[in-house]
């Protein structure tokens, strides 16, 4: 692969990870326009891997739900991780949500999970896309990466041609 691509991918990886984490902290998520960031566990799972031929940005499986929402599901089976009610219980604690009427975080987790299983998340029900990664993976950033690769190759070609002309 092109040496300039490898260098551009290696440089862009940490920048894309940082931009993704910043988006989680700052981007207003519809429909309530609050950032998705709570405890930082999602951000900690974001990482990039650069090879000679590609740059891949990885995130946790639930990152897609922060973009498009989560549709109705079945309460039993299908999941490979923690049950949704456990995740929602921890989320409410991390977010510092004040529960009323003597409700416990565990009860909240079960109630919220049941609602999501039946109807999907609010983002899904409003059929909105959050745009969470629009600024991270924008055409501008991708064009900048492409221009960096092209500039590096122009230098490499010019150097090779200079070497040929001196023979």
N, C-alpha and C positions, 0 to 999 in steps of 0.2 A: 504494500500500500504506500501511498504518498507519505513522505516524512512530515510534510507540513500538516497533513490531516491528523497524524498521530499526535503531533505537538498541539494542534488546535483543540483536539478532543480532550487531551490531558488538562489543558488550561481551562476549557469551558466546563468541565465536569463539576469542580468545586463551585464555580460561579452559578451554575444552574441549581445546585443543591441549596446554596445560600438564598437564591432568588425564590425557590420553592418554599423554604422555611419562612422567609419574609412574607410571602403571599399568605401562608397559613396564619401568621400573626396579624396581618393588616387587612387583608381583602375582606370587604363586607359581604357576607354570605346572605343571599336572599332566603327567605322572604323577610327576615328581621334585620338584615344588614349588620350582623355582628360577626367578628372574625371567627374562623373555625378553631383557632388555637385554644387549647385548654391547658393540658398538663405538659405538653411537649413530646408525648410518646409517639405521635404521628410524625412529628418533625425528626425525631431521633431515628426513625425507620427509613427516612429518605436518604438515598445515596446514589452515586453515579459510578458507572464502570466504563472506563475508556479502554478500547483495544486499538490495534493498528487500523481497524476498518470501521469502527463505530463508537458511538457514545450512547449509553443507555442510562436513563434516569429511572430508578426504582423507587417505589413507595409501597406502603402497606396496602393490602387488598381493599380496605375500606376507603381509600383515597377516592375511588370512583364515586362512592356515595356522597362525598363532599362536593362533587362536581355536578352530578345529575340527580342526586337523591337516591333513596332506596325504595323500591316498589314493594307491594304486598308480598309476603312470603308465607311459607308454612311454618308453624311453630315447632314442629318436630323434624329432626333430621336435616340433612343437606349441608349443614355447617361443619367446618373442620376446626374452628377455633373455639373461643369461649362463647357461651350462650349470650345472646343479645341482651337479656335482662341484666347479666353481670356487667357487661360493658357499659350499659346505660347507668347502672347504679354507680360505677366508678366515675363515669363522666360527670354525673350530677355532683358528686363529692368534689371532684377536681375543679369544677366550674364554680363551686361555692354556692350552689342553688339553695335558697332558703325554702324549705318545704312547710306547707301550712297544714293545719288540722291534725297534727300529730303523725303525719305520714313519715315513714322511715325511708331511707335511701333504697333499701331492699324493696319495699312496696312500690316506690316510684319506678325502680328498674323493671319490675314485673308489669306495672300498668303501662309504662311507655313502650315496652317491648310488645305487649299485646296490641296496642294501638298501631304500631308500625307494622306488625305482622298482618293486621286487618286492612290497613289503609295506605301503608307506605309512609315515608317521611313527609314533612311539610313541603320541602323543596320539590319532591317528586309530585305531590298532589297539585302544586301550583305550576307544574310543567315548565319550570324555569331551569336554565343551566346557570350555575353559579359564576362561571368565568374565572374560577379560582386560579387556573394555570394559564390564562390567556396572555398575561404579561410575561410569564416565564418562558413559554414556548411560542412566542410571537414570531411572525414573519421577519420582523426587524432583527431579532436575536439570531434566527436561523440564517438570515442573509449575511449578518456580521460574521458568523462562523464560516460560511461559504467563502466570503471575501478574504478571510484570514488564510484559509487553505489555498485559495487562488493566488494571493500575494506571495505566499511561501513558495508555491510552485513556479511562479514567474521568476523569482530570485534563483531558484535551482536551475531552471532552464537557461537563464542568462549566464549563469556560472558555467554550465556545461558547454554552451556555445562559445564562450570566451576560451575555454580549454581546447576546443576543437580548432578555433581559428589560429591558435598559436602553434599548431602542429606543422 
